Amino acid sequence: LGLAISKQLAESLGGTLSWDNEVTGGSRFWFTFHCGNLEDARWLTPDAQTLRDADSESESRQLPGISGLFLFAEDRQELRVLIREFIEAAGGEAVPCENGAELVKKYHSLWSQERPIAGVLMDLQMPVMDGFEATAKLRSAGFTGPIIALTANVMAKDRERSLKTGFDAFVAKPIDRVELLSVLANLAANPPADTGDAEVSVLCVEDDRDTLQAQRLLLTAKEFAVECAGSTEQALEIVETFCPDVAVLDLALAGGSGEALLRQLKSKPTLANTTFICVTGRSEEAVEWRAMGFDHFLQKPVDFEQLVTLINQSRRAG
């Protein structure tokens, strides 16, 4: 990643980045660029020790102190060493894990010992269990402390998905020491708020456009956060970045079925706490909705006030 960025910088200055290597001597990289006339340029030639002292003094002024125990999962050994050094040098205690599954197991072990956890750092892409699934398991287990996503993917969509699936903050790779410690210190000073009265998120899946539009308007008026899908494919795309508290699924979808969609949605760890409501024109006696895995049943035409009541009941149960 660093070489790719360096190459782009050199080329943007009209130069190039080159390299050579030797079997026993390693690799050597250098760059050239057009700097123009340097006849009147001022040259600075501080010695190496002066530069190191200046960097150390500047960094020490910026680094915040932290305390408490921090769990973190990262599959690359060199990054585990680096993150641990960052945390411990700032005053915290670090417990490294190689993947999400190991971190979840360690969390339960620490919880049984009644050891408080100040925060969790989670790489998103890991073998065995990724950061999204591990975070969902921690939240399901009752962990309410800060969880920070660590990833090299800085796309806005991925950043939004991280924050919507249980994470409280986002730190991009390559990890900057000052940024990481500042995020940890800020979350310690301003812990995540109690979400007991937070806006409830609802996913509506319905292939009739008029019905779907009515659901959106009515539920939005009740101050729910609403996302709507007209097909199975659209619903699956939405839940990549949206974690609904309640999902309202039409049982008879064109090109698919609500039952099949339910199975796909319930297989996602991020939706482990979602309440699923079955909606159909058939009578309750004619539909084995409980066996399918739904939590509630509504017959069309849907009584809107009854739907709102079920959504609010789901909020209180959560």
C-alpha positions in Angstrom: 0.0 0.0 0.0 2.8 2.4 0.9 4.6 1.7 -2.4 1.5 2.3 -4.4 0.9 5.6 -2.7 4.6 6.6 -3.1 4.4 5.7 -6.9 1.3 7.9 -7.3 2.9 10.8 -5.5 6.1 10.6 -7.6 4.1 10.4 -10.8 1.9 13.4 -9.8 5.2 15.4 -9.4 6.2 14.3 -12.9 8.6 11.7 -11.8 8.9 7.9 -11.4 9.4 5.3 -8.7 12.0 2.6 -9.5 13.5 -0.4 -7.7 16.0 -3.2 -7.9 16.9 -6.2 -5.7 19.6 -8.6 -4.9 19.1 -12.2 -3.6 21.3 -11.5 -0.6 21.0 -7.8 -0.3 17.2 -7.1 -0.2 15.4 -4.5 -2.3 16.2 -0.9 -2.9 13.6 1.7 -4.0 14.1 5.3 -5.2 12.2 8.0 -6.9 12.8 11.0 -9.1 10.8 14.1 -9.8 11.0 17.4 -11.5 11.8 20.0 -8.8 12.6 23.0 -11.0 15.4 25.5 -10.5 16.9 25.1 -7.0 19.5 27.9 -7.3 17.9 30.0 -4.6 16.5 27.1 -2.6 17.4 26.8 1.1 18.8 23.4 2.1 18.3 21.8 5.4 20.7 19.1 6.6 19.9 18.2 10.2 21.6 15.0 11.5 19.6 11.8 12.1 19.6 12.2 15.9 18.1 15.7 15.6 15.3 14.4 13.4 14.6 11.5 15.8 14.5 13.8 18.8 12.1 16.2 17.1 9.8 13.4 16.0 9.8 11.9 19.6 9.1 15.3 21.2 6.3 16.1 18.7 4.6 12.7 19.2 4.9 12.8 23.0 3.0 16.0 23.0 0.2 14.6 20.9 -0.2 11.1 22.4 -3.1 10.8 24.9 -2.9 8.4 27.8 -5.4 5.5 28.2 -6.1 3.0 30.9 -7.9 -0.3 31.2 -7.9 -3.6 29.4 -8.4 -3.7 25.6 -9.2 -6.8 23.6 -8.2 -6.7 19.9 -8.3 -9.1 17.0 -5.9 -8.9 14.0 -4.8 -11.9 11.9 -1.4 -10.4 11.0 1.2 -11.1 13.6 3.3 -8.0 12.9 0.2 -5.8 13.4 -0.7 -7.5 16.6 2.8 -6.6 17.9 2.4 -3.0 16.8 -1.1 -2.5 18.2 -0.1 -4.1 21.5 2.9 -1.7 21.7 0.8 1.3 21.0 -1.8 0.4 23.7 0.7 -0.6 26.4 3.0 2.4 25.8 0.0 4.7 26.4 -0.8 3.0 29.7 -3.4 0.4 28.7 -3.4 -3.4 28.9 -3.6 -5.2 25.6 -5.0 -8.7 25.0 -4.3 -9.8 21.3 -6.3 -12.4 19.4 -5.7 -13.9 15.9 -9.4 -13.9 14.8 -12.9 -13.0 15.8 -13.7 -16.5 17.2 -10.7 -16.3 19.5 -11.7 -12.8 20.7 -15.3 -13.9 21.5 -13.9 -16.8 23.5 -11.5 -14.6 25.4 -14.3 -12.1 26.1 -16.4 -14.8 27.8 -13.4 -15.9 29.8 -12.7 -12.4 31.0 -16.4 -11.8 31.7 -16.5 -14.9 33.9 -13.5 -13.6 35.8 -15.4 -10.3 36.2 -12.6 -8.3 34.5 -13.9 -5.1 33.0 -13.1 -4.5 29.3 -12.4 -0.9 28.4 -12.8 -1.5 24.7 -12.4 -3.8 21.7 -10.5 -3.3 18.4 -11.6 -5.5 15.6 -10.0 -6.1 12.2 -12.9 -6.6 9.7 -11.4 -9.2 7.3 -10.1 -12.2 9.2 -10.1 -16.0 8.8 -12.3 -18.3 11.0 -14.6 -15.4 12.0 -14.6 -11.9 10.6 -15.0 -8.7 12.6 -18.7 -8.2 11.6 -19.7 -11.6 13.0 -17.6 -11.3 16.1 -19.0 -7.9 16.8 -22.6 -9.2 16.4 -21.8 -12.0 18.9 -20.3 -9.5 21.4 -23.4 -7.3 21.2 -25.6 -10.3 21.6 -23.7 -11.4 24.7 -24.4 -8.0 26.2 -21.2 -6.1 25.7 -22.0 -2.4 25.5 -18.5 -0.9 25.5 -16.8 0.7 22.5 -15.9 -1.5 19.6 -13.5 0.0 17.0 -13.3 -1.3 13.4 -9.8 -1.6 11.9 -9.6 -1.9 8.1 -7.7 -0.9 5.0 -11.0 -0.4 3.2 -11.8 3.2 3.6 -14.8 3.4 1.2 -17.8 5.3 2.6 -20.0 2.3 2.1 -17.8 0.1 4.2 -17.4 2.8 6.8 -21.2 3.1 7.1 -21.6 -0.7 7.3 -19.1 -0.8 10.2 -20.9 1.8 12.2 -24.3 0.2 11.5 -23.4 -3.3 12.6 -22.4 -2.6 16.2 -19.2 -0.6 15.8 -18.7 2.8 17.5 -15.8 4.1 15.6 -13.6 3.5 12.6 -9.7 3.6 12.3 -8.2 3.1 8.8 -5.1 1.1 8.1 -2.2 1.7 8.0 -2.8 2.5 11.7 -1.7 5.8 12.9 -0.6 5.8 16.6 -2.0 9.2 17.4 -5.3 8.6 15.7 -5.8 5.2 17.3 -5.0 6.4 20.8 -7.1 9.6 20.4 -10.1 7.4 19.4 -9.6 5.2 22.4 -9.3 8.1 24.8 -12.3 9.9 23.3 -14.5 6.8 23.7 -13.3 6.3 27.2 -14.2 9.9 28.1 -17.5 9.8 26.1 -18.8 6.2 26.2 -21.5 5.1 23.7 -24.8 6.4 24.8 -27.5 4.1 26.1 -29.6 3.3 23.0 -32.8 2.4 24.9 -34.6 5.3 23.4 -32.8 5.2 20.1 -34.6 5.4 16.7 -35.9 2.0 15.7 -34.8 0.7 12.3 -37.3 -1.1 10.1 -36.8 -3.0 6.8 -40.0 -3.5 4.7 -39.9 -6.0 1.9 -43.0 -5.9 -0.4 -43.3 -6.4 -4.1 -46.3 -4.1 -4.5 -45.0 -0.6 -5.1 -48.0 1.2 -3.7 -48.1 -0.8 -0.5 -44.4 -0.4 -0.1 -44.6 3.4 -0.5 -47.5 3.5 2.0 -45.4 1.6 4.6 -42.5 3.9 4.1 -44.6 7.1 4.6 -46.6 5.8 7.5 -43.6 4.3 9.4 -41.4 7.4 8.7 -44.1 9.6 10.2 -43.9 7.5 13.4 -40.1 8.5 13.4 -38.8 5.0 12.6 -35.7 4.7 10.4 -37.1 2.9 7.3 -35.5 1.1 4.4 -37.7 -0.5 1.7 -37.0 -3.4 -0.8 -39.2 -4.6 -3.6 -37.4 -7.9 -4.1 -35.2 -10.5 -2.4 -32.1 -9.3 -4.1 -32.7 -5.7 -3.1 -33.4 -6.7 0.5 -30.1 -8.7 0.7 -28.2 -5.7 -0.8 -29.7 -3.3 1.8 -28.8 -5.4 4.8 -25.1 -5.2 3.8 -25.1 -1.7 5.2 -28.3 -1.6 7.2 -29.0 -3.6 10.4 -32.8 -3.4 11.1 -34.3 -3.9 14.5 -37.5 -5.2 12.8 -38.0 -6.7 9.3 -41.5 -6.8 7.8 -41.5 -9.5 5.1 -44.2 -10.2 2.5 -44.6 -14.0 2.3 -45.4 -14.1 -1.4 -42.7 -12.1 -3.2 -42.5 -12.1 -7.0 -39.5 -14.1 -8.1 -38.9 -15.6 -4.6 -40.6 -16.1 -1.3 -40.6 -14.5 2.1 -39.7 -17.8 3.7 -36.6 -18.2 1.6 -35.6 -14.6 2.2 -36.1 -15.1 6.0 -33.7 -18.0 6.0 -31.1 -15.9 4.2 -31.5 -13.0 6.5 -31.5 -15.1 9.7 -28.2 -16.7 8.6 -26.5 -13.3 8.9 -24.8 -12.8 12.3 -25.5 -9.0 12.1 -29.2 -9.7 12.2 -29.2 -12.1 15.2 -31.3 -9.7 17.2 -33.7 -8.7 14.4 -37.5 -9.3 14.9 -39.2 -10.8 11.8 -42.8 -10.1 11.0 -44.7 -12.2 8.5 -47.2 -10.4 6.2 -49.5 -12.3 3.9 -53.1 -12.3 2.5 -53.6 -15.9 3.8 -55.2 -16.6 7.2 -53.0 -17.2 10.2 -54.3 -20.8 10.5 -53.2 -21.5 6.9 -49.6 -20.4 7.4 -47.1 -22.2 9.6 -45.3 -18.9 10.3 -43.8 -20.0 13.6 -42.2 -23.1 12.0 -40.8 -20.9 9.3 -39.0 -18.8 12.0 -41.1 -15.6 12.1 -41.7 -13.9 15.4 -45.1 -12.3 14.5 -47.9 -12.6 12.0 -50.1 -10.0 10.3 -52.7 -10.6 7.7 -53.3 -8.3 4.7 -54.7 -5.7 4.6 -52.3 -4.8 7.4 -53.7 -2.9 10.3 -51.1 -0.1 10.6 -51.6 0.5 14.3 -51.1 -3.2 15.0 -47.9 -3.1 13.0 -46.6 -0.1 15.0 -47.6 -1.9 18.2 -45.5 -5.0 17.2 -42.5 -2.8 16.3 -42.7 -1.0 19.6 -43.0 -4.3 21.5 -39.9 -5.5 19.7 -38.0 -2.4 20.9 -39.0 -2.9 24.5 -38.1 -6.6 24.3 -34.7 -5.7 22.8 
